[in-house]
Amino acid sequence: YEQNLKDRTHILGPHHPSTLTSRNNLANAYWQTDRLDEAITLFEQTLKDRTRILGSDHPHTLTTRHHLAEAYRAAGRFEDADKLFETPSDSENEQDGTEEDPEQEDDN
């Protein structure tokens, strides 16, 4: 995942959607291998960039938001996690009965 992110950053640039997917996937790999601080840093960067580039309601942005909230919870940062879980989109989903199921992205 690290080499993939380096390659995409070099070829496509740091803010290309495919590069952001690679960064999100690397953050997931860090999280799954107990490198939580590194995962949180990458999730935070990716969420900021995806929100700016794709918008706050884009499925990839919402996936990163969910992963970051879960990483915060794993790190014991419950207030930070709660802030991400409590979004206007959540209350809208409760009203219409729909729900996103964020999963690992497969753009690699």
QUIWO-V952755 format. One record per residue. RES is the residue in three letters. SS is DSSP state (H for helix, E for strand, C for the rest). Layout:
RES SS
RES SS
This chain:
TYR C
GLU H
GLN H
ASN H
LEU H
LYS H
ASP H
ARG H
THR H
HIS H
ILE H
LEU H
GLY C
PRO C
HIS C
HIS C
PRO H
SER H
THR H
LEU H
THR H
SER H
ARG H
ASN H
ASN H
LEU H
ALA H
ASN H
ALA H
TYR H
TRP H
GLN H
THR C
ASP C
ARG C
LEU H
ASP H
GLU H
ALA H
ILE H
THR H
LEU H
PHE H
GLU H
GLN H
THR H
LEU H
LYS H
ASP H
ARG H
THR H
ARG H
ILE H
LEU H
GLY C
SER C
ASP C
HIS C
PRO H
HIS H
THR H
LEU H
THR H
THR H
ARG H
HIS H
HIS H
LEU H
ALA H
GLU H
ALA H
TYR H
ARG H
ALA H
ALA C
GLY C
ARG C
PHE H
GLU H
ASP H
ALA H
ASP H
LYS H
LEU H
PHE H
GLU C
THR C
PRO H
SER H
ASP H
SER H
GLU H
ASN H
GLU H
GLN H
ASP H
GLY C
THR C
GLU C
GLU C
ASP C
PRO C
GLU C
GLN C
GLU C
ASP C
ASP C
ASN C
